[in-house]
Amino acid sequence: MGFLHGENKIIRYDIILISIIVFLTLFGLVTLFSASYLFASNQPARFSSGLDPITGNIIACVIMLFFFPALALLRLDLLNEGRLIVFILVSTFVLNLFPFFPIFQRTTHNPDTDAMRWVVYGTINFQPSEIIKVVLPVYLAYILSKNKDKLGTFVRGPLPPAIWTAIFCSLVLLQNNFSDAILIFLTSLIICFISGIHLKWFAIALGAVIPMGIYLIFADKDGYRYQRLINFGQHNVDPTGAGYQIINSLEAIRAGGFWGKGIGQGSLKTSMPEVHGDFIFASFAEESGFLGIVLYLAIIGLFAAICYYVAWKNKNFHHKILAFGLATPIIIQTIMNIAVVANIIPTTGVTLPFVSSGGSSLLMTLVSSALLVNITRRHILSNDLERDYDG
């Protein structure tokens, strides 16, 4: 149903979804500022250009003030146009080649040690792999809905998704971004599973990818992937080295207690390197406590429930796959980030959607959110038309 019915009132859940998105965005800005203002002020040389950890997020919000309504009202059949999809795919591929060119790298870039994840040009700093988290679901929704009646064949079923998933994952791996490559692969698997592709192709894909992943982790024993895995759960062995971040993260969570210390009152955030990135949830936990964590998880849960409910109930196959595809990276990324901060899984480098520093991440999260609002609104309207017709 498109509405939640109450006595003498009707609440539209597309409006609820918009309210959640606005809240998460504003909450993210407040949390990021609280976690990072001391970090930025203590490193004046690094942030002398004014591009402190929150600036990119503010810019992303300003941009989306104009584009969010446009995307929420966009004709979704445009995302079923083959020529437009090809243009978007090729453009995303080309953009993800930019980090490999010296002209788009930091002047201090060291090719032997630094990851090549960003396009840097003047004051512009953008991570093109974030675009893939929107573009790949858009493409998969298009190609799987186009081949809906032929998904049982290899050429029209798993092959097209496998090709572009492999291309994008390879690019991201070459950018030295293993965690995002895993996220992109998992998103593609889930979308293909929801679409109805035969399970045997999943077994083949996992049979090929899992050994490859193990090789990438263990082949370079001096690399960060191997060290993160081998040091997982051993943070007390090297408390001033590999375990430093996790020890401080867990201490911050414990220090928050039930009520928390209050926004801006956390002290352990100053001892966590790059707290504005992967470990920002630890700063939030210290300041908001157990109660704040529960409320945050409830809001994220409601966001997921609305998105997946609309996807599950949607009679338009393209909209169904698109909704699942756009919501899944946000949900998986949130779960992975919190699991890392709580020391449930090894450190991944995955940021917290809506919250962590990174204008490109927030921008693409809001693009996905706007399209999810669009799908939700259209699902409600289609139900209303059916109800009026039946009446």
N, C-alpha and C positions, 0 to 999 in steps of 0.2 A: 504494500500500500504506500501511496505517496505522502500520506499524512499520519501523524500520531494524533488520535482523537482524544480529547478530554471534554469535560462538561462545558458546553457553550464556547469552546475554543478549539482551534485547529493549529497545530504547530508543524511547520514544514521543516523536514530534516535537512534540506539544502541550506536553509538559513542557519540551522544548528552547526552544519559543517563550516560555513563561512565564519561563524562566531568562534569556533574552535581554532581555525586557521589564524584569524586575527589575534586571538589570545596567545597562541603558541609563538607567533612572530614577535609580539610585544614582550611576552615573557622571555623569549630568547634574547632580545636586546638588553633587557634589564639584567638578566643573569650574566650575560657576556660582559657588560660594563662592570658589574660587581666583581666578576672574577679577574678581569684584565686591567683595571685602571692602575693598580699598583705595579703590575707587571710592566705596563707600558711606560709609566713614569720613572721606573728604575732603569730603563734602557733608552735614554734620550737619543743616543747616537743611532740606534736601530730604527727609531720611529721619528727621526727628525723631519721627514717629509710630511708628517701629519697622518700617514697611513697606519694608524694604530690598529689593534685587533678588531675594533668595532666599526671602523669607517667603511670597509667593504660591505658589511651587512646593512648599514644605513643606506648606502648607495643602491644596493639590491632592492631594499624596501621602497625607495623613491621611484625606481624604475617600474616596479610592479604596481605602484599606485595607478599607473596609466595602463599597463598591459594586463593586469589581473582581470578587470572587467571585460576587456576585449576577448581574452581567452575563455572566460566563463560564458560568453555569449557567442563564441565562434561556432559556425556551422560545422558540425563534426563530420559531415560527409566530405569536407575538404581533406580530412585525414584518411580518406579512402581513395584519393586521386593518385594513381600510379606515378605520374610525372613529378608531382610534388614530393612524394615519398622518396623517389630516387634522388631528387635534388637535396633533400634533407640528409639522406644517408651519405651521399658523396661529400657534402659540405662538412658533415661531422667527421668523416674520415680525414679530410684534408686538414681541418682544424687540429686534429689530434696528431698530425705530423709536425705542426709548428714547434712544439717543444724541443724537437731534435735539431733545429737550426740555431746556430749561435746568435743570430740577430734577435731571436725571441727568448734568449736566456739572460739570467742575471749577469752583470759584469763580473761578479765574484764566483760565478759557477765553476765548479770543479768536476769535470766529466768522470773522474775516477771514483768519486765518493757521493756526489749529489744526485738526487733523483731528478728526472726530467719530466715533471708533472705540470709545469706552469708555462703559460705564454706571458712573457714580460716585455712590455713595450712602453717606455716612459713610465708613467705612473699607473698604467694598466697592468693588472696582475690577475690572470684568469686561468682556471684549471679546466681544460677542455674535456677531460674524461667525465666531468659532471654532466655534460650534455648527453652523453651516451645513456645515462639513467632515464632520460626522457625519450630520446630518439629511438632506442631499441624497442621499448614497449609499443611505441607508436607504429614502428615498422612491423613488429610481430602481430599486432592487432590487425593491421592491414592485410598482410600476406596470409595469415591463418583464416581470416574471414573470407578472403578471396578464394582460398582453396578448401573451404569448409567441407565440401562434399567429396574431396579427394585426399583427405588427411591420412587415409589408410595406405597410400602409396608413398614410397620413399622420396621420389622426386618432388612431389607436391606437398608432402607432409613434413618430415623432420629436416630435409636437406636445406631449404632456404633459411630457416632459423639457425641451423648449425653453421652455415657459411658466415653470416653476418655476426653471429655471436663469437665465432672463432676469430674473425677479423678484429673486432673491437677488443676482445680479451687479449689478443696478441699485442695490439697497440698499447694497451694499458700496462701489460707486463713489461714491455720494452721501456715504458716510462718509469719503471721500477715501482709500480703500485699494485702489489700482489693482492692486498685486501679488497680493493675495488674490482679487480678482475674476478675474484671469488664472488663478490656481490652481483656483478653483472651476469656471471654464469648461473648462479642460483636463481636470479630473476627470470632468465630465459627458460630454465628448466620448469619453474612453477607455471609460467605462462603457457608453455607447450603442454604441460600436464592438464591444466584447466581446459585447454582447447580440445582435448580428446585424442591426442597423438598416442599411438600404441605404446604400451609399457616396455616392449622389447627394445625400442630405440633409446629409452632412458638407461637401460642396463648397458647397452653398448657405449653410450656417451660417458657414463660413469666409469665403465671399465677402461676407457681411454684416458679420461681426465684425471682420475685419482692417482694412477701411477705417475703421470706427468707432474702433478702437484707435489707428490712425495719427492720426486727427483729435484724439482726446483727448490724445495726446502733443504734437502740434505746434500745437494751437490756443492753448495758453497757454504762450508762450515764456519767461515769467518763472516758470513753475511748476516744481516739483521733478522731474516726470516728464521734461520736455523737457531740463532741465539734466543729469539723470543720463545720459540717452541721448547727448546731444551732447558731454558731457565724458568718455564712456567711452574708455579708452585714452589720455587726455590728462592723466593725473594729474600728470605732471612739469611741465606748463604752469603749474599753480597749486598748488604743493606745500603751501602753508599754508592753502589754501582748499578748493576742490572735491576736490583730490587727496589731502588730508591723511589721510583714513581709509584709503584704499587703499594709500598709500605705507607707512603704519605696519603695515597688515595683512600686506603682502608681506614687509616686513622681519622681522616676528615669525615668519612661516613659515620664512624663511631662517635666522633665529637659532636655531631649534630644532635644526637639524642632524639627525643620525641618531638620537641617543639622547634629545634634549630636555634642558632645563635642570632638570627635576624639578617635580613638582606644587607649586605655590605659589611657585616660584622665578623665574617670568617677570617681566621688568621692563618690557617694551614695552607691556603691557596698560594701564599707567598713563597712556600717551600717546594711547590710543584712546578717543574719546568714546563713551559708551553701549556699552562693550565687552561688557557682560552681555547685550546684545540680538543684533543682526544679525551682529556680528563676533566672537562668542564663540569660534568655531572657530579664529580666529587666535591667541587666547590659549592654547587647547588645543594647537595646533601648536607654539607656542614651548616649552611645558613638556613635551610628550611626544615631540616630534621626528617624524621620518619613520616610525619604528617604530610609534609610537602611532597615527599617522594610518592606517597600513596595517591595524593591528589593529581600529581603529574601523570602517573601511570594510568589513573582512571580517565583522564582527558585523552591521552594517547589511545587508550583502549576504545573510547567512544569514537574517536577519529577512525580507527581501524574497523570498528563494527559498522559504522555508516557506509564506509567505502566498500567493504566486502559484502554487506547486505545488498547494496545497490547492484554490485557486480553479479552476485549470485542470482538475484531476482530479475535481472534485466533480460528481456526477450530479444533484444538486438544483440546478435552474436559479437559484432564488432565492438560495441560499447561495453559488453561484458568483459571481453579480453583486455580492452584498453584500461578499464577501471582496475582490474586485477593487476595489470602490469605497472600502472602508475603508482598504486598504493604500496605494492610489495617492497620496492627498494627502500621506501621511507620507513616501513615497519621493521624490516630486517635490519636496517642500519641502526635504528633506535635500540633494538634488542641487543645487537652485537656490541654497541658502544657501552651500554649499561653493564653488560656481562663482563666486558674488559675491566671497567672501573671497579666492579665488585670482585674481580679476580676469579671469575668463573671460567673464562676462556683466555688463551694467550693474547697479549697485546696485538692489535690488528692495524691501528692507525685509522680506523673508521671514525668519522666525526659524528656528533649528535645532531640530527636534522633540526632545523629551526633555531638552534642554540649555539653551536660551535662557531668560532671565528672562520670566516670564509664567505666572501660575497658571491662567488660562483656557485657554491653549494646551496646557499640560501636562495639565490635567484632561481636555480633549477628546481629546488623543492617547491617554491611558490608557483612556478610554471606547472608542475605536476598537480599541485593543489587546485589551481584554477581550472584545469581540465577535469579534475575530479568533481568540482562543483558543477561544471557544465554537464557532465554525464548524469549527476544526481538530479539536477534541475530537469533535464530532458526525460529522465525516468519518471519523475513525478508528473510531468505534463502528459506523457504517453498514458500513464495510468488514469489520469483525469479524463482524457479523451475516451478511453475504453469504458470508464464508469458512466460517462454521459451517454455514450452510444448504447450501452446495455440498458440504461434507464429509459 
